[in-house]
Amino acid sequence: MKHVKLSSPWLGAEEIEAATRVLNSQVVNMGIETKLFEGELNNFFGREDAKTSCVNSCTAALHLGLQCSGIGTGDEVLVPTYSFVATFQAIAATGATPIPCDVRFDNAFIDLDDAKTRLTSKTKAIMPVLFAGCDQQIFDIYQFALENNLRVIEDAAHCFGDEHIAERNGVLCFSFDAIKNITCTDGGAILSSDEEVTNRVKDVRLLGVIGDTAARFEGKRTWNPNVVEQGWRYHMSNLCAAIGRAQLAKFPKIREKRQKYSNIYLSELCDIPEIQLLPINAKTAVPHIFPIIIKNGKRNELKAFLLENGIETGIQYKPNHLLTYFNKGYDLPNSVKLYESILSIPLNPMLTEDDVLYVVSMIKKFFNN
Ligand SMILES: *Cc1c(COP(=O)(O)O)cnc(C)c1O
């Protein structure tokens, strides 16, 4: 029987060569590879005004993005409850309180009407999550933030490669974990045009040691350290950066596959009345996941049917306000409804077109029954 995986990195000779190069050099910690990766990411993002800083996860990027924007204890951060738990944990890690907001049912994007009702004098930032790369409303968020004097720290974990990234001036946080659009095994990056943020990140990611980034990039160590704020051990190693560099070089091929498979899903599934598609633009975005909404209450049956036919699926995400640690009795109905009706179908660069067409055929078979 066929086995179609939900998610997978695409690793091969290039990544093995990169990792071997670093292992043979004996310099596996943060250094020249990390420096080169940051430079290549700067070129990739194509923004003269903004700089990239690499860290060891997107969770770390979000945490530092907030801390280095001045968010901390006593502050409140508006955030869609409909996200991966990392988003909430990163906010909580700063000492600030994540304020869960509902999302729109049609695109899983934070519902600004709901967010508005949760503004208080303590609200200092908003953290939009670009679920499945849906970014249609991101500029409304920037406008809302401007009007209410909020910082924008984007959870852009699903957005690597999106064409519209160039137009945004908040703090953008990316994930290079095992299954994201590119992987470093684990890793993340912060892109910002705010020099104060990027300068601070460079120290805070290295336990707060002032100037340690520059020292490590020259292969040196800081023997007379000074620290002026709480820091974390969040920097990216040479080993991870080298794998990331190989992935970045391969990204045009990764993008082609992700966009092609997403476009097949979009065109093949749009006529099934029981399915609602998210407004994913697979020409400008590079989808990381492909969630579909099952409108007839048969999501769990479809999930089981696909599994019986060798197709893995996922449920992204359980709303954070339903998790014990963050549960404060909020009523966020669209997010709960999405959680009950959404299903992520296989999307990864190791799939073949045949795999994708097989998934489509099985979904069609299920609904014709
Ligand atoms: C993957 C992901 C993260 C966390 O990324 P890590 O690199 O694993 O820390 C955060 N938010 C969203 C929406 C994600 O999908």
The ligand as a Tripos MOL2 file, in Angstrom:
@<TRIPOS>MOLECULE
LIG
   15    15     1     0     0
SMALL
NO_CHARGES

@<TRIPOS>ATOM
      1 C1          6.7760   25.6470   13.8500 C.3       1 LIG1
      2 C2          6.0540   26.8000   14.4410 C.ar      1 LIG1
      3 C3          6.5790   27.5440   15.5040 C.ar      1 LIG1
      4 C4          7.8040   27.1410   16.2570 C.3       1 LIG1
      5 O1          8.9140   26.9790   15.5100 O.3       1 LIG1
      6 P1         10.1870   26.2450   16.1520 P.3       1 LIG1
      7 O2         11.2650   26.5880   15.1980 O.co2     1 LIG1
      8 O3          9.8660   24.7910   16.1820 O.co2     1 LIG1
      9 O4         10.3930   26.8120   17.4990 O.co2     1 LIG1
     10 C5          5.8930   28.6510   15.9400 C.ar      1 LIG1
     11 N1          4.7300   29.0070   15.3860 N.ar      1 LIG1
     12 C6          4.1740   28.3180   14.3810 C.ar      1 LIG1
     13 C7          2.8950   28.7880   13.7970 C.3       1 LIG1
     14 C8          4.8030   27.1760   13.8950 C.ar      1 LIG1
     15 O5          4.2420   26.4550   12.9200 O.3       1 LIG1
@<TRIPOS>BOND
     1     1     2 1
     2     2     3 ar
     3     2    14 ar
     4     3     4 1
     5     3    10 ar
     6     4     5 1
     7     5     6 1
     8     6     7 2
     9     6     8 1
    10     6     9 1
    11    10    11 ar
    12    11    12 ar
    13    12    13 1
    14    12    14 ar
    15    14    15 1
@<TRIPOS>SUBSTRUCTURE
     1 LIG1         1 GROUP 0 **** ****
